[in-house]
C-alpha cells in the first residue's frame, strides 16, 4: 500500500491501514451474504497481543469481555460514535 511506518504500533494506528482492514472485512461479509448489522462498520487494530499474562484472555484463550471493555472502552465508544 506504500505506507511508511517506523514500527508496528504506528502501522496499527495508521488510518489508511485501518480503512483497508475494514474494507476487507466488509467485502468478506458481503460475499458471505451476512446481514448489514453483522458486518463491522469500524475497526480498531490493537498492536499488543492478547495473552493470558495481559489479562485479556484466559489460559484457554477465551476472551475476557469485561477486561477488554475496561481496557478498550475509549476505542469502542469512538468506533460507535464515528459511524452514526
C-alpha positions in Angstrom: 0.0 0.0 0.0 3.0 2.2 0.1 2.5 3.2 3.8 5.7 4.1 5.5 6.0 3.4 9.2 8.7 3.3 11.9 7.3 0.4 13.9 4.3 -2.0 14.2 2.4 0.3 16.6 2.5 3.1 14.0 1.2 0.8 11.4 -1.7 -0.3 13.5 -2.7 3.3 14.2 -2.5 4.4 10.5 -5.9 5.4 9.2 -5.2 4.0 5.7 -4.4 0.6 7.2 -7.5 0.6 9.4 -9.6 1.5 6.4 -8.1 -1.2 4.3 -8.7 -3.8 7.0 -12.3 -2.6 7.4 -12.9 -2.7 3.7 -11.6 -6.3 3.5 -13.8 -7.4 6.4 -16.8 -5.7 4.9 -16.1 -7.3 1.5 -16.0 -10.8 3.0 -19.2 -10.1 5.0 -21.0 -9.2 1.8 -19.5 -12.3 -0.1 -20.9 -14.4 2.8 -24.3 -12.7 2.5 -24.2 -11.5 6.1 -26.8 -9.1 7.2 -25.7 -5.5 7.4 -25.9 -5.4 11.2 -23.5 -8.4 11.3 -20.8 -6.6 9.3 -18.5 -4.2 11.3 -18.7 -0.5 10.4 -15.5 0.4 12.2 -12.3 -1.3 13.5 -9.5 -0.8 15.9 -6.3 -2.6 15.4 -4.6 -3.4 18.7 -0.8 -3.7 18.4 -0.4 -5.7 21.6 -1.2 -9.4 21.6 -4.0 -10.7 23.8 -2.3 -13.1 26.1 -3.3 -14.6 29.4 -0.5 -12.6 31.0 -2.1 -9.3 29.8 -5.5 -10.4 31.3 -7.4 -10.1 28.0 -7.9 -13.8 27.6 -8.0 -16.9 29.9 -5.3 -19.6 29.9 -7.6 -21.4 27.3 -7.6 -18.2 25.2 -11.2 -17.4 25.9 -11.9 -13.7 25.7 -12.4 -11.9 29.0 -15.0 -9.4 27.8 -15.1 -7.3 30.9 -11.4 -6.8 30.9 -11.4 -6.0 27.2 -14.2 -3.5 27.6 -12.4 -1.7 30.5 -9.2 -1.6 28.6 -10.7 -0.5 25.2 -13.7 1.5 26.4 -12.5 4.7 24.6 -11.8 2.8 21.4 -15.2 1.1 21.5 -17.0 4.4 22.1 -15.0 6.1 19.3 -16.0 3.3 16.8 -19.7 3.5 17.7 -19.7 7.4 17.5 -17.7 7.6 14.3 -20.3 5.6 12.3 -23.6 7.2 13.3 
